Amino acid sequence: MSVSRARGVPFSDKIKFGWAAVARHGMLWGIFGTFMAAGALVVWAAPVLDDAWFVYPFGWLFILFPLGMMVWTMPSSLMFYYEKQVVKKYGRSAEAVVTDIYDEVLDENVTLYYVEYEFTYKSAQHSGKFYVDEHKLVARMEVGDSVPIKFLAFDPSQSDVRMRSLKGKYK
């Protein structure tokens, strides 16, 4: 069952979680809105300029490109943060077992460390993964260690690591 269609989550919480997800993207909304406003201003002002037919495409580009980016990327990102809020409030605490640790070098200054884990709920195996950008934390972890997580009882595939507890455990 999808978290968005979860029964038992009050409508008021769904609204609150939705707004929390939107708020996480405040800077993007501002940037996209600025570009779209500039494009609308160019399209609105273009008729005033004589022989400025070439200005219209730039105005429409400034409107349509950010709008397309919002339509293309925002739904999955908003759902991600919405689901994190649901797991945070309604999740059950459990311990999962680390099954794999690997890293991904993004550039010479940024390395992400991924930790995969498994846990059992109602005789079924479920897995998840999270990333950490602190080498000190990952260096202390080993395959087979337990990590604190929260998961949804009505959708155990939705789980999240309890990062504060994890950092406390590997201090």
N, C-alpha and C positions, 0 to 999 in steps of 0.2 A: 504494500500500500504506500502510496506517495505521501510524503509529509504534508504536502499542501492540501491533501484530501483527508487528512487524519481526523478520525472521529475522536471526540473527547477534548479537543483543543478549542477552548471558547473563542467565539468570534472576536471579542475584544482583544484577546492575546494575538490572534492572527493579524489584526490591524496593527497592534503595537509592534509585532515582529516585522511586519512589512515596512512600517515607517523606519524602524531601526536599520533595515537593509538599505532603504533609500538614503538614509542619512550617511551611511558609510561611503556613499558615492557623491557627497556634496561638492567636492572639488571638481569632479568630472562634470557634474551638472552645470557648475559655474563656467567652466571652460567651454563646454559645448554651447551653452546658452549665449556666451559672449560672441562666439563665431557666428551663430545663427542670427543674432541681433545685428551684427555687422553686415552679414549678407542681406538681411531684410532692408537695412538702411541703404545699401548700394542699389538694390533692385528698386526701392522706392525713389531714390534720387536720380536714377539713370535717365528717366524721361526729361529731366531738366537740362541735362547736358546735350548739346547738339551733336549729331553724328556720333553718338557714343553707344552704338548697338553692341559693341564688343564688351561693354561693362556688365551687361546682363548675365552672361555665362559665369563670370567671377562671383557675382552676387548669389546666383543659384548654387554654385559650387560650395560657397561658404554656408549655405543653408542645408543642402542635401548631404554633403559629406558627414558632418557631425550627426545629422539625423540618422543616416545609415549606420554609423558606428554605434549609436545608441540602440537602434533596433537590433543590430547584429550581436552586440556583446552584452548589453545590460540584462536581458532576461536570465541568462545562466548565472551571472554574477549576483544578481539580486536574490535568486533562489538559493544560491550557496549560503549567503549571509542569513537569509530567512531560516534555512534549515539549521544553521549553527545556533540561532536563538532558540529554536524549538528544542534542540538537544540539550542546550544549556538549562532550560527551565524544566523540561519534562523527562529528561534522560535519567536512566538508572546508572548508578556507579558500579563499576566492575574492574577487574584486573584482566589485562590481556597479556599475551606472551609475544615477545619480539621474535619475528621470524626472519627478518632480513634488514640489514643496514647498508645503505650505499649512498654515494654522493654524486652530485652533478655540478660541474664547474661552469658557471655562467660567464664569468670573465675572471681576470686575474685577481680581482678584489672580492668577488662574491662566489661563495660555494654554498649550495644547499645540501643538507644531509637528510635523506629520506629514511624513515623507519616504518617498516611494515609490521603489522601485528595480527594476531588471531585471537578470538575468544569464542566460548561456547555459551549458547543460550537456548534452553529447551531442546537439548540434545542435537543442536545444529551448529555447525561451524560457521563463523562469520569473520570477515577480515576487513582491514582498513589500513590506511597509511597516513602519515603526517610528515611534515618537514620541519626541520630545525635549522637555524642559521648559526648556531653556536657550536663550534668545534669542541669546546670543553665539555659540554653536556653529552654529545654523542660519543666522545672518546671514553666516557665512563660506562656507556651502555654496551651490552653484549647480547648476541642472539641467545634466547632462552630467558632473558630477564623479564620481569613483569612491569607493565606500564599501566597507570591509572587511566581509565576511559569512562565516558558516559555514552550510553546508547539508548535508542528508543525501543521500548518493549513492543510497540505495535509495528516497528520497522527496524529490526536490528542491523540492517545494512547501513543505517544512518548512525554513525558513531563518531566521536571526537575525543581526542586525548585531553585530559585535564592537565594543561600545561603548568599551572601553578603547583599542583601536587607533584608533577614529574620533576620540576626544577628543585623542589624541596627535597625530593628523594635522592637526587644525584648532586647535591650541593658539595 
